[in-house]
Amino acid sequence: MDTDLELKMNLSRREIRVLLLHEFRLDHKATEAANNICSTMGEDVLSIRTAQHWFNRFKNGNLELDDLPRSGRPMEVDVDLLNQLIEQDPRLTSRCLAEQLGCSHTTVEKHLNELGKTWRYGVWIPHELSPRQLQCRVDACMDLMTSHRNYQWLCNLITGDEKWVLYVNHTHRRQWLSPGQTGVATPKPELHPKKVMLSVWWGVNGIIHWEILPNDCTITANLYCQQ
């Protein structure tokens, strides 16, 4: 490819408009200017209609060569602000983010994809624990692990618990997350009326006994002994 052809292909819009302004100041007509520019820069570099548009602007005293600002939402957004918003609340939808940033939701999705964010669900947790409750659980686990080094009591341990099994799937909202990020945990809602109580007993080798308790069954010491 020769140098002249590369020049024609790389000619920017603003450079073409500079050439049009030069032709206008030479008092040439729009059609004549388009022909002159196309004869030297390439046949497809400029249309007569485009030349007429810019000549009309020049005649009205507007010699600005940049495009006029367009109406509608901008295509670019403040990426730092976008990142800050999803860090504060990763459950915001792309449309909510678009309203806050003043752009289209497709533009938001484009930038979120560039940031490596994906729209997926967080994790369910039974309920939120206070820092004190979390520390108590850590202390209990450390005590048990220390005792296990001195006495193999885990093999003789049997424990049990009850669990409500819900019939209904509750709403689980997605979040914008980076690879490897777990996201904001979602506490489970209050127990739903459509549920059954599952009682399970297990040891170190797995489940020993399980049963679904009758409706309105009360958990008592007698029930534990029976199981």
N, C-alpha and C positions, 0 to 999 in steps of 0.2 A: 504494500500500500504506500503511495507516494505522500509527500508532506502536504501538498495542496488538498488532497482528499481528506486527510486527517483533520485539517483546519476546518473544512466545511462541516464535518460531522461533529466537531467539538464546539462549534459556534453557539454561544449562549443566547438566551432570549434578549438579555440586556444589550449584548453586542449588536444584535440585529436591529434593535431599537435605536442604537447610536447611529447606525448606518442610515436608518430611515430619517432621523432628525437631520443628518448631514444632507440627505437628498432634499428634504423640505426646505432647508436654508438655501439650497441652490435654486429654489423656486421651481423644482420639478413637480409634475403631477404624481399622484399616488401610484397609478398604473406604470408610469415610466420608472419611478423609483423601484417598484417591485421587480420590473424586468432587469434593471441595472444590477440590483443586488443578486438576483438569481443567476444572471449571466456570469458573475464572478465567483459567487459562493456556492452555487449548486441550484439545480432547478427546483428542488423540493424544500429549500430552506425558508421560503416565505410565500404566502399567498397574496393575491391582489386584495382580497377582502380584509386581511389583517393590515396591510399597508394603508388602506382607506380608513380603517378604524383609528390608527395612530395619527394619520394626517389630520383627521377631524379633531383629535385632542390637541394637536399642535396649533391648529387654526384657532381654537378657543382659548389659547394662551396657556394651556397645561403642557409644560415641557418635562414633567416628571416621567421618568422612564421605568419606574417600578410599578408593579400591579397595584391597583386599588384594593384596600382591604375588603374582603368579602363578608357578606352577612352570614349569620349562623354561628354555630359553635366552632371554636378553634380546634385544629387537628393536634396541636401540641399541648402538653400539660406539664405542670411542675412535678417532676418525678420524685423529688425529695419530699414534697408535701404528700404525694400519693403514697409513698412508702411509710410516711409518718402516720397517715390515716389508717392504713391496714395494720400497722403495728399496735395502734391504740384499740382497734376493733376489727379483727380479721373476718368477722361475720358480715361486714358491709357488702352488699351486692355491687356489681359493676354499675348499675343504674344509680344507686345511692351515691357512689363515689363520683359519678359523672355530674350529678346535680351540684355536689359540693365544689367540684373543680371547674365547672362551667364548660364541659366538653361532652362529646358523645360517648356512650357506653362502649362502643366498638374501639374507640381510641384508648379508653381505660384498659380494656381487655388486651389490646396490643401491647401496651406498656407493662402490664402485669405479666404477660407471657415473656417479655424481654427480661423482666426481673427474676424469672424462674418460678413464678407463683402458679399454683394449680388450685382449682376450685374443687375441694373434696371435704369429706366429713372429718370432724374431730373424734375424740374418744368419749364413750359413756363412762361415768363414774357413779358409784352408788350415792354418794353425797360428798359435799365439800367438808374437809377437816380443817380445824384451826391449827396454828403452829404448835400449840401445846399438845393437841391430840396426836399430831404427826410425830412429835418427839417421844411421847409415851410409847408409841408403837415401835419406834426405833430402839428405845431402851429395852423393851420386852424382848425383841428379837435378839439383841446382843446378849442378854442374860441367858436366853435359851441356847444360843450357839455356844456360849462359854460352858454351860452345864453339859452339853452334849459331848464336849471333848473329854470330860471326866467320867461320864456314865452314858451308855448307849440306850437312853430312855425312849428315843423316837420310835424304835421298833415295837415297843409295848403300848404306844399311845393310840387311843381311839377317840375321835371327836365327832361331833355332829352339829348340824345347824339347819335352819329352815330358810326357804327362799320363796318369795312370791314370784310366780310365773305368769306374766301378763299375756292376754290374748291379742292386744292391740299394739301395733307399731307406732310409736310416737314420732313426731317431727324431729329430724336431726339435721341441723343446718350446716351447710358447707362453709369452708373458710379458705382464704387465699394463703397458701403455705409454701415455704421454700423446701427444697429436697431435704429430707431428714427431720423436718420440723413437725412436732406433734400437734401444735395448735392449742387453742383454748379448750379446756375440758368442759363438757356440758353436763351439769347435774341432772339426774333423772327426775322426772316429775313425780307428783304424789301418786300413790298406788291407785290404779284404776279398778273400778268395780269388777271388770271382767278378768278374773285372775283365780289361780289355784295355789295352794300352799304345798310346796315340795319339801319333804324332810329327807335329809341325807346323812349317813354315817360313813366315815372312811378312816383308814389307817395308812401306814406308810406304803403299803402295796396297792392302794387304790380304794374304790368304793366297796363297802361291806354290805350296806343295806340302804335302800331308798323306798319311799312310798309317798303317794299323793294323799294328803290328809283330807278327810271329809269336810264339807262346808260347816262353818261355825264351830270347828274343833278348837278346843283350848289347849295350849301347850302347858303341860304340868309335869311334875316330877314322876307321877305315875305313868304318864305316856312315855317318858324317857326310859323308865325301867322296863316297860313292856317291849319297847323297840329293841 
